[in-house]
């Protein structure tokens, strides 16, 4: 098998040397062709550069005129009354769920601290209290999901979203706080 290796290298070198020994005149010129000027692929040179270019068609003449005064952008639109009401309802739902979450934290914390061995009544109470707290957290996350949908659909439609984003970000901060508490109380 090793005796084939020098033969392979030698045949590759011979093939490459054959490619390198082509006569000078056999390659096409890379100069711009008249057809490229005619089709507009290459602009027709002007001034000192035009001495070797082929003339194609009439020359454009005239002067550039400055653009007129720019029209100011339209004033930012605001949310419709119905949509603003919906955003406020979603934010209030999240705040109410957060208040319920905060009210349940002390009892859950006490149940988790007194958790006994796996299968004991104290362990069961701690697990149920923790599951209830997670359930309340999910009731806070539902308005967040609805606000995310509102932001996405309004942005795609080019409508204003500033107020919706502010409400969404406030609810997202509540979720982050709740997740920190759940992480602290998580069973180990």
C-alpha positions as CSV (number, residue, x, y, z in Angstrom):
1,X,0.0,0.0,0.0
2,X,2.9,2.4,0.8
3,X,4.3,1.9,-2.7
4,X,1.3,3.6,-4.2
5,X,1.8,6.8,-2.2
6,X,4.8,8.2,-4.2
7,X,3.0,7.3,-7.5
8,X,-0.1,9.2,-6.4
9,X,2.0,12.3,-5.4
10,X,3.9,12.1,-8.7
11,X,0.8,11.9,-10.9
12,X,-0.8,14.8,-9.0
13,X,2.4,16.9,-9.5
14,X,2.4,16.1,-13.3
15,X,-1.2,17.1,-13.6
16,X,-0.6,20.4,-11.9
17,X,2.4,21.2,-14.0
18,X,0.4,20.6,-17.2
19,X,-2.1,23.2,-16.0
20,X,0.6,25.8,-15.3
21,X,2.2,25.5,-18.7
22,X,-0.7,26.8,-20.9
23,X,0.3,29.4,-23.6
24,X,-0.2,33.1,-22.7
25,X,-2.7,33.9,-25.4
26,X,-5.2,31.1,-24.5
27,X,-6.9,32.9,-21.6
28,X,-9.8,35.3,-22.3
29,X,-9.3,39.0,-21.4
30,X,-10.9,40.3,-18.2
31,X,-11.5,43.7,-19.7
32,X,-15.1,45.1,-19.7
33,X,-17.0,44.2,-22.8
34,X,-19.3,46.4,-24.8
35,X,-22.3,44.3,-23.9
36,X,-21.7,45.0,-20.2
37,X,-21.9,48.8,-20.9
38,X,-25.0,48.3,-23.0
39,X,-26.9,46.3,-20.4
40,X,-26.1,48.7,-17.6
41,X,-24.1,46.2,-15.6
42,X,-21.1,48.5,-15.7
43,X,-21.5,52.3,-15.9
44,X,-20.0,54.1,-18.8
45,X,-16.9,55.9,-17.7
46,X,-16.7,59.7,-18.2
47,X,-13.9,62.3,-18.3
48,X,-10.3,61.1,-18.4
49,X,-11.4,57.5,-17.9
50,X,-13.5,57.4,-21.0
51,X,-10.7,57.0,-23.6
52,X,-11.0,53.2,-23.9
53,X,-14.7,52.8,-23.3
54,X,-17.2,52.1,-26.1
55,X,-19.9,54.7,-26.4
56,X,-23.4,53.3,-25.8
57,X,-26.6,55.3,-26.4
58,X,-27.3,58.9,-25.8
59,X,-25.7,60.7,-22.8
60,X,-27.9,61.8,-20.0
61,X,-27.8,65.6,-19.5
62,X,-29.3,67.9,-17.0
63,X,-28.8,69.0,-13.4
64,X,-29.8,67.4,-10.2
65,X,-32.4,69.3,-8.2
66,X,-32.5,69.3,-4.4
67,X,-35.3,67.4,-2.9
68,X,-38.2,69.4,-1.5
69,X,-38.7,69.9,2.2
70,X,-39.1,66.7,4.1
71,X,-42.5,66.0,5.6
72,X,-42.4,65.6,9.3
73,X,-43.2,62.1,10.6
74,X,-46.8,61.7,11.8
75,X,-47.3,62.1,15.6
76,X,-47.1,58.8,17.5
77,X,-50.4,57.1,17.8
78,X,-51.8,56.1,21.2
79,X,-53.7,53.0,22.2
80,X,-57.4,52.8,21.6
81,X,-59.5,53.1,24.7
82,X,-60.5,49.4,24.5
83,X,-56.9,48.3,24.2
84,X,-55.7,50.6,27.0
85,X,-58.5,49.1,29.2
86,X,-57.4,45.6,28.3
87,X,-53.8,46.3,29.2
88,X,-54.9,47.8,32.5
89,X,-57.0,44.7,33.3
90,X,-54.1,42.4,32.5
91,X,-51.7,44.4,34.7
92,X,-54.3,44.4,37.5
93,X,-54.8,40.6,37.2
94,X,-51.1,40.1,37.6
95,X,-50.9,42.5,40.6
96,X,-53.8,40.6,42.3
97,X,-52.1,37.3,41.7
98,X,-48.9,38.7,43.1
99,X,-50.6,39.9,46.2
100,X,-52.1,36.5,46.7
101,X,-48.6,35.0,46.1
102,X,-47.0,37.3,48.7
103,X,-49.8,36.5,51.2
104,X,-49.1,32.7,50.8
105,X,-45.3,32.9,51.1
106,X,-45.2,33.0,55.0
107,X,-47.3,29.9,55.4
108,X,-45.4,28.1,52.7
109,X,-42.1,29.1,54.2
110,X,-43.2,27.8,57.6
111,X,-44.4,24.5,56.0
112,X,-41.1,24.1,54.2
113,X,-39.0,24.8,57.3
114,X,-40.9,22.1,59.3
115,X,-40.8,19.6,56.5
116,X,-40.2,16.1,57.8
117,X,-39.0,13.0,56.2
118,X,-40.3,11.9,52.8
119,X,-43.8,10.6,53.2
120,X,-44.5,12.2,56.6
121,X,-47.5,14.5,57.1
122,X,-45.2,17.5,57.5
123,X,-43.5,16.7,54.2
124,X,-46.9,16.4,52.5
125,X,-48.0,19.8,53.9
126,X,-44.8,21.4,52.6
127,X,-45.2,19.8,49.2
128,X,-48.8,21.0,48.9
129,X,-48.0,24.5,50.1
130,X,-45.1,24.7,47.6
131,X,-47.4,23.5,44.8
132,X,-50.0,26.0,45.7
133,X,-47.4,28.8,45.6
134,X,-46.3,27.6,42.1
135,X,-50.0,27.6,41.0
136,X,-50.4,31.2,42.1
137,X,-47.2,32.1,40.2
138,X,-48.7,30.6,37.0
139,X,-51.8,32.9,37.5
140,X,-49.4,35.8,37.4
141,X,-47.7,34.5,34.3
142,X,-51.0,34.2,32.3
143,X,-51.4,38.0,32.0
144,X,-47.7,38.2,31.1
145,X,-48.3,35.9,28.2
146,X,-51.3,37.9,27.0
147,X,-49.3,41.1,27.2
148,X,-46.5,39.5,25.2
149,X,-49.0,38.6,22.5
150,X,-50.4,42.1,22.4
151,X,-46.9,43.5,22.0
152,X,-46.0,41.1,19.2
153,X,-49.2,41.6,17.2
154,X,-49.2,45.4,17.6
155,X,-45.5,45.7,16.6
156,X,-46.1,43.7,13.5
157,X,-49.0,45.9,12.6
158,X,-46.9,49.0,13.2
159,X,-49.1,50.2,16.0
160,X,-47.9,51.8,19.2
161,X,-46.7,49.5,22.0
162,X,-45.0,51.7,24.5
163,X,-47.8,51.4,27.1
164,X,-48.1,47.7,26.6
165,X,-44.4,47.2,26.9
166,X,-44.3,49.1,30.2
167,X,-47.1,47.0,31.6
168,X,-45.5,43.8,30.4
169,X,-42.1,44.7,31.9
170,X,-43.8,45.5,35.3
171,X,-45.5,42.1,35.3
172,X,-42.2,40.4,34.2
173,X,-40.5,41.9,37.2
174,X,-43.2,40.4,39.5
175,X,-42.5,37.0,37.9
176,X,-38.8,37.3,38.5
177,X,-39.4,38.1,42.2
178,X,-41.7,35.1,42.5
179,X,-39.2,32.8,40.8
180,X,-36.6,33.9,43.3
181,X,-38.9,33.0,46.2
182,X,-39.8,29.6,44.6
183,X,-36.2,28.9,44.0
184,X,-35.4,29.6,47.7
185,X,-38.2,27.3,48.9
186,X,-37.7,24.5,46.4
187,X,-37.5,21.1,47.8
188,X,-34.0,19.8,48.1
